[in-house]
Amino acid sequence: MTLVKVRLAAMMFLEYFIWGAWYVTVGTWLGQTQHFSGTQIGLVAGTTAVGAIVSPFLAGWVADRFFATQYVLAALHGVGAVLLYMASQRSSFTAIYWLVLAYACAYMPTLALTNSLAFRQMRDPKSEFGPIRVLGTAGWIVAGLIVGGLKLEATAIPLQLAAACSLVLALYALTLPHTPPIREAGKFEISKLLPTEAVGLLRERSFAVFVLASFLICIPLQFYYAFTNLFLNEIGIHNAAGKMTGGQMSELFCMLLIPWFFRRLGVKYMLIAGMAAWALRYVLFAYGNGGAALWMLYGGILLHGICYDFFFVTGQIYVDRKAPLASRAAAQGMLTLITYGAGMLLGSWLSGQVVDHYATYAADGSSTHAWKPIWLISAGLSATILLFFFFAFSDRETLETERHL
C-alpha cells in the first residue's frame, strides 16, 4: 500500500472511529444517567437523519465549487469537535438536542466528502477503495471495544472521546493530498442541490417499489441503532458496546460473500434476505437474555452483516445498475436522502414512542422497559415490509445479467 493510500486509510479510520465512539452508546448515557424518555432518546438519535437530509447537499456544493475538500473536512470536524464537547457538558434535553443536531449537520457531510477525496486520489477506485474503506469499519470496532472495555457507556466520556478524535481529524485533514474544486463557482440554485435527474427512475414500478420498501424498512431499523445498547445494559450484559462490535465484524465477512450470493440469489432475494434478517434479529432480541438464552443476543448482533450488507449494499448496487451513467451519483444521493434521511428520522420518532409506551419510571427518574413487546413490534414491522416487497417487487432481468455485476 502506497503512502497516499495509508494516509487515506488513516482518514477513514478516524472518520468512523468518531461516529462509533458516541453514537452507539449515547442512548445509554441519555437513558440511564440523564433519565431522558424514549422519545427524547429517539430524537437525539435521529439528529444524524436530519443531518443526512439537510447538510450533505450544501457541503458538497461548497466543496465542488469553492474550497478544496480537505479544507472543508478540516472546518467541519473542527466545528464538530467544539459542538460535541459542549453537548457532553450539558444535562437538559433542549441543550443536548440542539447541540447534537448542529453537530450532526457538520458531521454527516464528511461521510461523503471523505469518500469523494479518496476517489479523487485513486487511479482505479473499484479495486483500490475497498481496502481503504475497510479501515473505517475497523475504526468503528476499535471505538466500541474501547468504550465498552472501559465501562464508559453510561457516561459523557464517549462524546468527549469523539470530540477529541474529531479535533485530531480536523488537523490531520490539513495534511491530506490537495483536492481542489472540480467545478467553477456559480450562483447558488436549489435545483443544483436536489437530485432531480434521478426522480424519473421512480416511473418504473419495480424501482419505485424498491425505494418505498427501502424507506419503510428504515423505520424499524432505528429501533436497533437507537436502543440496542440501552437494552443490553439494562438487562445486565457486560461490555455491551464491545459485544456490539461483533456486528461490524460480521459485516466485513458478509461483504466478501455478496458476489457469491448475487450470482445465486439475484437482487430480489438478496434484498429479501436482508429484510428477513432484520425481523429475525428482533425476534432473537425479544426472547434472548443474559442467561441460558444469551446466544440469541449474540445471534441478533452477528446478523448485522446480513442485515446491512444484503439490503443496503445490494440496494446501492441495484441503483447503480438501474440508473443511467450520468445520473448514478444523483440516484445514490436520492436513495441516501430517502433511507438514512427520511426513513431513519421517522423511525427515530416512532421507536421512541414505542419504547416510552413500555417504560416504567421510578421516583428518581430512572426507568426500566418491557423489551419483549418492543422488539416484537419492530420484528412485526420488518416482516410486514418484507411481505409487501416480496409480492410487489419484480426484477425481470436475467440471472446472466446479474452474473456480470
N, C-alpha and C positions, 0 to 999 in steps of 0.2 A: 504494500500500500504506500503510495507516494505521500510526501509531506502534506500536500494540499488536501488529500483525502483524509489523512489523520486529523488535520485541523477541522475539516468539515464534520468528521465523526465526533470530535470533541464538542463541537457546537450542538449536534443532535443530542449527545449525552446530557449536556447541561439543560437544553431546552425541555426535555421530557422529565428530567430529574425534578425540575421546578414544579411541574404540574403534578407529578406523582407524590411529591413531598407533602402538599397541602390538601389536594382535592379529595383523596381517598378518605382521610380522617377528619375532615372539617365537620362532618355531621356528628361525630362522636364528641368533639370539643363543644359544639353548639348545644347538643342534647344533654350530655352528662355534666358538663361544667357550667355552661351558661343557662341551662334549663330552658332552652328555646322549644317552641312547639314544633310538631312535624311540618306544619305549613310553613313556618319560618325557615326551618332547615331546608325544605324543598326549594323555597325561593332563593336562598343563598346558593344552593347547588345549581339552580337554574341561571345564575348570572353568566355562566360560560355560554349558555344557549343564546342569551341576549347579545353577548359579545360576538358569537358566530353569525348572528343576523346583521348586526349594525356595522361593526368596525372593519372586517377584512376588506370590504369594498373600498372604504376610504383609505386605509393604509396601502392597499395595493395600487390605488390610483396615484397616491403620493410617490410610492417607490417606483412606479413605472414612468413617471413624468418629471419629477422634481429632484429627488435626492437618491444617492446611492443606497442600495438595500442595506448594507452593513451599518450605515448611519441611522437609518430608520429603526433597525433592530436595536441598536445601542440606546436610542432615545426611548423606545417603548419599554425595554427592560429596565432602564434607569428609573423611569416614572413608575413602573410597576413595582419595583423594589420598595419605593417610598410608600406607595398605597397599601401594599400588603403588610408592611411592618406597622403602619398606622392602624390597620384593621385588627392586628394581633393585640393592640393595646386598648381596644375598646371592649365594652361589655353590653351596650344596648343594641337591640336588633337594628334600629334605624341607622345608627352609625356604621355598624359592621356591614349591613347590606349595601349601603351606597358606596362604601369604600371598596368592597369586594366587586361590586358591579363595575365601578370605574376601572379597577384592576383587570377584570375580565375583558373589558373593551380594549385595554392596552395589550394584554397577553395573547388573546385569540388570533389577532392578525399575524403574530410572529410564527404561528404554525405554518401558514402558507409561505411566509417570507423566508423562513429557513429552507423550505423545500425549493423555493424559487432560486435562492442564492446558490444552493448546492447544484441544481440543474445547470445553472449558467457556467459553473466551473468544471463541468464534465464534458468529455468527448462523446461518451456513449452512456447516457443516463439509464437505459434499460438494463445494462449489465453492471453499472457502477453504483447506482443509487441504493440498491438493496443492502449490500454490506455496510454502507454508511448509515442508512436509516435504522438498521437493527440496533445501533448504539443508543438510539432514542429509547427503545423498549428496555434496553439494559439500564439506562438511567432511571426509568420508572421503577424497575425492580430493585435497584440499589436504594433508592429513596424509601421504598416500602420496608425493606429489610432494616434500614437504619431507624426509621420512626417506630416500627413495631418492636425491634430488638431493644431499644432504649426505653420502651414503655411511655412514649410521648403522645399517644393517640388522643387522650382527653385534655391535652394542654394546647396552648397557643404556640408552642415552640415549632411545630411543623410549618406554620405560616412564616415564622421568623427565619427558619432554615431556608424556605423557598425564597424569601425576600433577599437573604444574603447571597444565594446562588444566582438570583436574578441580577443583582449588582455585579457579580463576577462575570456573568454573561454579557452584561452591558459593556463592561470594559474589554472583554475578550472580543466582542463583535467589532471593535475598532481596529483590531489586528487582522481581521478576515480579509480575504482577497477582494480587491476593489470590484464592485458590481454596480456600474453606473446605470442610470435610467436608460430604457430602450426606446422610449417614445419622446416626442417633443412635447414640452409643456403646452397645454392649451386651456381653453375656457372650460370651467367645471360644468359638466352636464350630468344630470341624474341618469340619463339614458346610457351613459358610459359605465355606470356602476352596476346596473342591473343586467343580468344575462338574458336580455330579451330575445336574442337569436336562438336560444335553446328552447324557448317556450313552444315553438312549433312542433317539437318532438312529442308533446303531450297529445297531439291529434291522433297519434297511433294508439289504439286501445291497449295493447299489451304494455306499452311503455307507461301509459297513464296509470294502469293498474299497479305496475311496479312502483311508481313514485308514490301513489296513495298508500300502498302497503308499507313502504319504507317510512313514510310519515307516521302511520299508525303504530308500527312496531316500536318506534322510538318512545312512545308514551309509556308502556310497561317497562321498557329498558331503564328508565330513570329510577325505578324502584331500586334496582341493583346499585347504580352509581351513587345515589344519594344516601342509601340507608343500610347497605350491607355491613359496613364497618361498625356502625352503631349496633346493629343486630348481633353481630358476633361478640362484641364487647359486652353487651347486655346479658347474653346467655353464658358469659364466663369463658370465652375462648381466649387462651393466652396468645399474645403476639399476633393479633388478628391481621394487622397491616402486613406483617411479614408473610403470613399464610396466604393472603390475597394475591401476593406476587406470583403464586402458582398459576394464576390466570394468564399473566403476561408470558410466563414460561411456556404454557401450552399454546399460546398464540404464536410464538416463534415456531414451534413444532408443526402446528397446523398450516402455517404459511407454506411450508415445504410440501405439504400434501395437496394443495389446491390444484396444481396442474394435473395430478393423477386422478383426482376426483372429478375434475372438469370433463376429462375425456370419457368418463364412465357415467356420470350423472347428468351433465348438461346444466344450463343456467337455472332452469326451473327447480330442479330437485336439489341443487346446491343451496338455493335460497330457502327452500322448504326445510332442509336440514338445519340451516342456521336458526330459523324461527322455532323449529321443534326443540332445539337445544335450549332456547330461552325458556320455553314452557317447562321442559324437564328440570332445568336448573331451579326454577321457583318451587316446583313440587318437592325436590330434594331439600331445599331450604325449609319448606313448611314442615317436613317430618323429621328433619335432622336435629341433633342435639349434641351436647358436649360429652355424652357418654357412649352408649353402645351404637348410636346412630351417627357418630362423628364422621364416619366415612361418607355419609350423604352430604355433609357440608363440604368436605374435600372434593367430592364429585361435582357438586354445583360450581365450585370455584374453577376446577380444571376444565369444565365445559366452556370456559370463556374463549378458548381458541376456536371452537366450532361456532359459538355464538357470534363472535366478532368477525373472524376471517370468512366463514362460509356465507355470511349475509352481507357485511359491509364491503369487504374486499371484492367478493363476487359481484356485488352491485356496481362497484366502481368499474370493474371490467366490462360488465354488461352495458353501462352507459357509454364507455369508451368505444365499444363495438357498434352501438346504435347511432351515435352522433356523427354527423359529417366532420371531416377533419378540421375544418375551420371553426366548428362550434364545440369541439370537445371540452376545451377549458371552461367555456361558459356553461355547458351541460353539467360538468362536475361541480361547478360553483352553485348551480341551481339545486343539485342534489344535496350538497352540504347545507345550504340555506334551509331546505325543507326538513332534513333529518336532524342534524346537530343543532339547528336553529329552532324552527317552529315546533318540531316533534318533541325535542328534549325540553323545550320551555313549557309546553302543555303538560308533559309528563312530570316535570318538577312540581307543578301546582297540584296535579291530581294525586301524585304519590304522597305529598304532604297531607292532603285532605284525608286520604285513606289511613295513613299512619296515625293521624290525630284521632280519628274515629275509634281506633282500637287502643288508645293510650289511657293509662290510669295515672293520675298525678297525686303525689304525696304533698303533705303540708309544706315541706321545704322547697317545693317546686320541682323536685326530681320526678322522673316518670318511668314507667315500665309499659311494655306493649304486648298485646296478644299477637305474636308474629305469625302464627299459623294461618289465620284468615287473611292477613296482609299479603303473604306470599301466594296463597291460593287465588286471591283476586288477580294478582299480576300474572299468575300462570294461566288463569282463565282468559284474560285479555289477550295474552300471547297466542293461545290456542285458537281463539276466535278469529284473530287476524290471519293466522296460518290457514284456516279453513277457507276464509274469503279469498286468499291468494291462490290456494290450490285450485279452486273452481273457476276463478275469474281470469287467471293469467294463462296465456298461451304463447309459447315461443316456438314458432313453426320452423325455425331454421334447423338444418340437419346436423346430426352428430358430427358429420365430416367437417362442417364449418367450425364447430366448437373445438375440434382437434387441432385447429390451426391457431388457437388463441395463444 
